[in-house]
Amino acid sequence: MTDAPPPAQRKLGTGMLILAWAAGLLLAAYWFSDVEKRQQNPNQQPESRHLDNAVEVRLEANRQGHFLVDGQINQQAVTFLVDTGASFVAIPAELAEEMGLQRGRRFMVETANGSAPGFSTRLQRLRIGDIELRDVDAGIVPGMGGDDVLLGMSALRQLDFSSRGGDLLLRQYQ
């Protein structure tokens, strides 16, 4: 005859097994979520290389071929989407409001979906890795969805940039 554990111990063991499975599933979901974020934005912590007279940051394209990179506007964290077809740095209105950016003059923006109103603003500081730009013209765009900031030519024209082997190299001369 075998000694079976008392019912209270069986319940405890079953509860611990369920808890272990739940913890494992939560950890797996967290890990896969992080993997997905890295695939969407492989430049979450851009590394800077200091040369004799320049600072450069190399960006890796995501699976869709876009260049996303985490950076800062006025010392607040943002994600930039590099867009050489955009005339200026374009910021979604909700994000601009959260950041406390002031709306300037109203103007019309030409987008893929047609014309939309926008408002001028000025960024005191824009930072990607160790590259820092000051007094950058930008626009607040109310009809722009999402949280990504389009890094347009008002910032990019202050840098040298080139594409090599699927990477984008940003260089700021000092």
N, C-alpha and C positions, 0 to 999 in steps of 0.2 A: 504494500500500500504506500502511495506517495503522499507526501505532505503538500497540499495545495496552499498557496498563500491566502490569508484571510481576505474577504471581500474588500475591506478598506484599502489594503495594499494593492489589490488589483486595480481599483479605481484610481489610486494615486499613480500607479505605473502607466495606465492608459492616458491619464491626464498629462503626464510628463511627455509621453510619446507624441500626443497631439500638439503640445506646446513646442516640442523640438521641430516637428514638421512645419508648424506655422512660422517659427523663427527662420527656418531654412528657406521657406518660400519668400519671406520678406527680404532676407539678405540677397537672394537671387534676383528679385525684382529691383532692388536698389542697384545691384551690380549691373544688370542689363540696362537700366535707366542711364547710368553713368557711361556705359559703352555707347549708347545711342547719342548722348550729348557730345561725346568726343568725336563721333562720326559726323555729326552735324556741324560742329565747330572744333576742328583739330587745333585751333590756335587760342585755347583758353588761357594759356600762360605764355605769351610770346617771348621768346628769348632775343635779347639784343646783343649785337656784336659791335664792339667799339674799335674803330680803325683810327689811323692817325688824324684824319680831319673829318670823320663822319661817324654816324651811328646807323647801323642797319638792322632791320628786322625782316626775317624770312617767314612768309606765310605759306601754309600748305592748303591746297584746294580741298574742299569737302567732296563727297561722292557725287554731288550734282555739278561740280566744277566751280562752285562759288567760293569766294574768300571771305570767311567770317573770322573776326578776331575780337577778343575781349580787350577793352581799353577803358579810358575815362574821359568824361567831359566835366570840366570844373571839379575835378577830384571825386566824381560820382561814377560808379561802375556802369558801363554800357557794353553792348555787343554791336560792333560795326559790321556792315556788309559793304565791301569795297565795290563801288559802282562808278567806273570811269565815264559812264554815259550821263551821270547826274551832274548838273552844273554846280551844285553846292551840297553841303552837308545837310541832309534832310532828317528831321526828327519828328516822330509821331507826336501829335498834340498832347495825348495823355501823358506820355513820358516827359515831354517838355514841362508840363504843369507840375508833375512830381518833382522835377529837378529845379523848379523855381525860375525857369527861363522867362524873360520878359518878351512879350510880343511887340514887334515894331510895326513898320508900315505894312499894309496889306498889298499883296500882289497875286497874280495868277500863275499857277504851276501847270506845266504840260506833263501829264502822266500817260502811261499806257492806256488808261481808262478815260482819257480826255482831260479837260481843264478842271482845275480845282483851286480854291483859294488857299493861300499860304501867308505866313507872316515872317518878316525878317527878324533875325536875332543875331547876337554876337556871342561867340564862345570865348571866354577868357583863356581857357586852357583845354587842349585836346591832346590826349596821350595814348600812344600805342607802344608798349614796352618802354624803352628809354627815349623814344622819339617824342618830343613835345613841341606842339605848335601853339602859338599865342594869337589872340585876336582874330579868330577864324569866323568868316561870314557863314551864316547858316540860315535855314528856314524851318519854321514850325509848320507842319502840314497836317491839318485836322482830319483829312480823309484817309490818311495813311494808317493802315492797321499794323498790328504787331508791336514788338518792342525793339526791333533792330533799327539802328541808325544807319542811313545810307551815307557812306563816306565818299562824298563827291569831290569834284575838281576844286572847289574853294579850299580844300585841305590838300588834296593830292598834288596840285600845282606847286606847292611849296616843297615837294619832295621829288627825288628821282625815283622812278619805279620801273621795273622791268620784269618780264615773265621768263622763267627759265625752268625747263623740265617739269612743268606742272606746278611750280612754286612761283610766288610773287615776292620780289625783293623790293622793300621800301628802304630808301637811304636818305638821311638828312645830313647835309654838309654843315659843318660848324664854322 
